[in-house]
Amino acid sequence: MITAGQVKAARALLGLSQGELAELANLGIATVKRVEVASELRGAATTIWKIRAALESAGIEFIAAEAGRGPGVRLRQG
């Protein structure tokens, strides 16, 4: 599962506005705004999947939390 912080960080790395992410994910801008302000990602699984897929297609790699380190994002190489 991804976090709201990861969504915001990924969008920032790509230099995307909330509106641009909404277009890439085929969602409304209000949905993206709600996802980003949530303390925990909630909502339809398809919504989260669309956001994740859009960001991954744009070059983001999600990093899972492990060994006492929190989750993160990075740009995919290549």
PLY file of the C-alpha trace (Angstrom):
ply
format ascii 1.0
element vertex 78
property float x
property float y
property float z
element edge 77
property int vertex1
property int vertex2
end_header
0.00 0.00 0.00
1.27 3.48 -0.79
0.91 6.49 1.50
-0.39 10.02 0.95
3.16 11.28 1.56
4.48 9.03 -1.19
1.87 10.38 -3.61
2.82 13.99 -2.82
6.55 13.25 -3.00
6.19 11.39 -6.30
4.18 14.21 -7.80
6.81 16.72 -6.65
9.67 14.64 -8.11
7.89 14.64 -11.45
6.96 18.32 -11.25
3.28 17.55 -11.70
0.39 19.64 -10.44
-2.56 17.94 -8.79
-4.55 18.60 -11.94
-1.93 16.97 -14.13
-1.84 13.88 -11.91
-5.63 13.75 -12.00
-5.52 13.76 -15.81
-2.84 11.06 -15.94
-4.83 8.88 -13.54
-8.16 9.64 -15.22
-9.60 10.97 -11.95
-11.09 14.24 -10.77
-8.79 16.80 -9.18
-10.90 16.72 -5.99
-10.10 13.01 -5.66
-6.35 13.64 -5.91
-6.61 16.45 -3.35
-8.50 14.18 -0.92
-5.92 11.42 -1.32
-3.03 13.80 -0.62
-4.50 15.30 2.57
-5.55 11.98 4.09
-3.63 10.80 7.14
-4.21 7.27 5.81
-5.01 6.42 2.23
-8.62 5.42 2.07
-11.04 5.10 -0.76
-11.74 2.72 -3.55
-8.89 0.38 -4.37
-9.28 1.31 -8.03
-8.61 4.98 -7.19
-5.35 4.16 -5.40
-4.40 1.76 -8.18
-5.00 4.43 -10.85
-2.82 6.94 -9.01
-0.05 4.43 -8.44
-0.14 3.20 -12.05
-0.06 6.77 -13.40
2.95 7.67 -11.25
4.79 4.46 -12.10
4.15 5.03 -15.81
5.64 8.50 -15.41
8.85 7.06 -13.92
8.28 6.71 -10.19
9.40 3.72 -8.15
7.72 3.21 -4.78
9.96 2.05 -1.93
8.40 -0.02 0.85
9.17 0.62 4.51
11.71 -1.81 5.92
14.31 -2.22 8.65
13.14 0.80 10.62
13.05 3.06 7.58
9.88 4.65 6.30
8.39 4.31 2.84
9.59 6.52 0.01
9.76 7.15 -3.71
12.50 7.62 -6.27
12.83 8.19 -9.98
13.36 5.02 -11.95
16.68 4.90 -13.81
16.76 4.56 -17.52
0 1
1 2
2 3
3 4
4 5
5 6
6 7
7 8
8 9
9 10
10 11
11 12
12 13
13 14
14 15
15 16
16 17
17 18
18 19
19 20
20 21
21 22
22 23
23 24
24 25
25 26
26 27
27 28
28 29
29 30
30 31
31 32
32 33
33 34
34 35
35 36
36 37
37 38
38 39
39 40
40 41
41 42
42 43
43 44
44 45
45 46
46 47
47 48
48 49
49 50
50 51
51 52
52 53
53 54
54 55
55 56
56 57
57 58
58 59
59 60
60 61
61 62
62 63
63 64
64 65
65 66
66 67
67 68
68 69
69 70
70 71
71 72
72 73
73 74
74 75
75 76
76 77
